[in-house]
Amino acid sequence: MHYSKAHIWFVWPAIILMIVILILPIFLAGGISFTNYNLGNSSFEWVGMENYEKMFSRKTYTKMIIATATYVLIVVPASVIIGLAAAVMLNSLRFGADIYKTIFFLPVMATLLAMAIAWEFTLHPTLGIINSFLADGCGGIREFILGFHWLPWVGSEDSWYSVACANNMDFPYWLKDKKTAIWTICFIGIWQAFGFNMVLYLAGLTSIPRELYHAAEMDGAHSTWEQFKLVTWPMLGPTTLFVVTITTIRSFQVFDTIEILTKGGPSKTTYVMMYAIFEKAIMQNITSIGAAITVVFIVFIILLTFFQRYVIEKRVHY
Amino acid sequence: MLARHYIGESWKHGLLIIGALIVLIPFYMMVSMSLKSQQEIQSISGGLVGAQEIQTFPVCTKHGYTEEVCTMRPYKYNFWFAFKKAPIPRYLMNGLIVTVSIFLIQVLIALPCSYALAKLRFKGREFVFSMVLFCLLIPVHAIALPLYVMLAKAGLVDTYAALIIPWTISVFGIFLMRQFFMTVPDELIDAARMDGMGEYSIVWKVMLPVAIPALLAFAIFSVVAHWNDYFWPRIVITGNRDLFTPPLGIREFRGGIDSDEFGPMMASIVTVTVPLIVAFIIAQKRFVEGITMTGMK
């Protein structure tokens, strides 16, 4: 340690930028959310809780919360579980692991906006290869597998696949149908996120000492599953917590796929918070409502991270 | 025992191959569309690359080019016409300018600060560090709206400055570097001081070279994030094409899915997406490291 005045010039630029760019905007959003301010207007009035009352009473915002919650609650568990499964499988392979790793990591790297457009065409009802692949499979093995005919209680009248085949290839308009749009968006979200989680889990797996598995075997845990339950899963606790938090924060911020593919529709089923902020505040120039949504959004995220830190301190220490 | 092992391996490979195929579908679609002619795209025929028959393209002649110029193979036409229709090199250049400036400013601000937090003793150090920890909680995208209001009030909408300013402070970078500098032995710094170096030269001549591995990881994380970012440029760049970053350019090519030719559109998207993907495949290990270091402990 050393005494010097140099720290003033080292630290102050960062402090000023943190205050101006990260902390001040939170208070600004808080302030604007209690007014009827619109960007471009020179004056504004204080309106108290009006913006928040609107947010919690209007149907649009209920749909916004439902869409966001659906997206987060589907994408987070699914991409974490798939990421973990992929990591455990890759870790036990004797060859080829690197190729799979590269492929699974591609969606994390690639420009999401470009990939959203690629998905748009892939899922397009007439141009896309998904629906043509399904149509080609009518009456064949694809119908049997994907139509769940192998389940004893699914007859040809119940199977979505057979019904579509019978109705002149009436397969879903994935992104245009309000029954399927949010699930399709979730699917793309999982597709994009799981590779990142996989890589974090792979890093976590390499830090588990081999001896623990030998010890578990001595204790009678012979099957892969028992060893996973006894050693791998608990040892990955901190990784899991981190992966869950970061995936949650990212999922809350989903925007690119929504703006390109659905614009929040059909009938607001994919109207997530980031898109709502964008649409209200930027497209329609209703800054005050956008600010209110921003405040709710920030509160969500900060609570979530505090919760994570709390859990880390209390539970996942070895 | 051995046979059981092989069976165990092969079902894993089966599952992983199915997974890999699903992951690759949109990439296949993107590359395939950028190579094929409009007819082949619309009839979903021709496999990955199409028949590549030499033909005259009507949209091209409508744009005023002679028939001779407009006669070529589809893959060539798609890429050639994409570059004719939009200033793609300009978009790529903008992407480069923005990502590189962001990274350089981030380092300029974060490196001295993290050095001070790790190695200098001064009043309020703990407070500054806890401020860094608090700011780690705030995703910049979440406060995009108030930031936009501030930049609009400052008259900075539609400038490079608007694209760069919000990202100049990387608390994550400060945190990462500080953790890294904590592991650097004090003797190294003391020796530099004995040699008569000031604190400034210590930061740039001693600490910077030491921090190269961490900086490289951070560079990859930062460049990837800002090259791919769409939300922020979408907000602050409203119409000036000269300032479009690659994702904004892509967004513009998309135009109407019903009206336009798909081949050149996908060709432009491939052109914009390819640089990062190629860089990733070449330096895979570094990329994975860089991106996963995001917040690891």
Interface residues (C-beta under 8 A of the other chain):
Chain A: M1 H2 Y3 S4 A6 H7 W9 F10 V11 P13 A14 I15 L17 M18 I21 L22 I23 L24 P25 I26 L28 A29 I32 L39 A86 M89 L90 S92 L93 R94 G96 I99 Y100 K101 T102 I103 F104 F105 L106 P107 V108 M109 A110 T111 L112 L113 A114 M115 I117 A118 W119 E120 F121 T122 H124 T126 L127 G128 I129 I130 S132 W191 G195 F196 V199 L200 A203 F242 I246 I249 Q253 F255 D256 E259 I260 M274 I277 F278 A281 I282 T287 G290 A291 T294 F297 I298 I301 I302 T305 F306
Chain B: E9 K12 H13 L15 L16 G19 A20 I22 V23 L24 I25 P26 F27 Y28 M29 M30 M33 I41 Q42 I44 I109 A110 P112 C113 Y115 A116 L117 K119 L120 R121 F122 R125 V128 M131 V132 C135 L137 I138 P139 V140 H141 A142 I143 A144 L145 P146 L147 Y148 V149 M150 A152 I165 P166 T168 I169 V171 I174 D186 I189 R193 G198 E199 Y200 V203 V224 W227 N228 Y230 F231 R234 I235 P246 P247 I250 R251 R254 I257 F262 M266 I269 V272 T273 L276 I277 F280 I281 Q284 F287 V288 I291 T292 T294 G295 M296
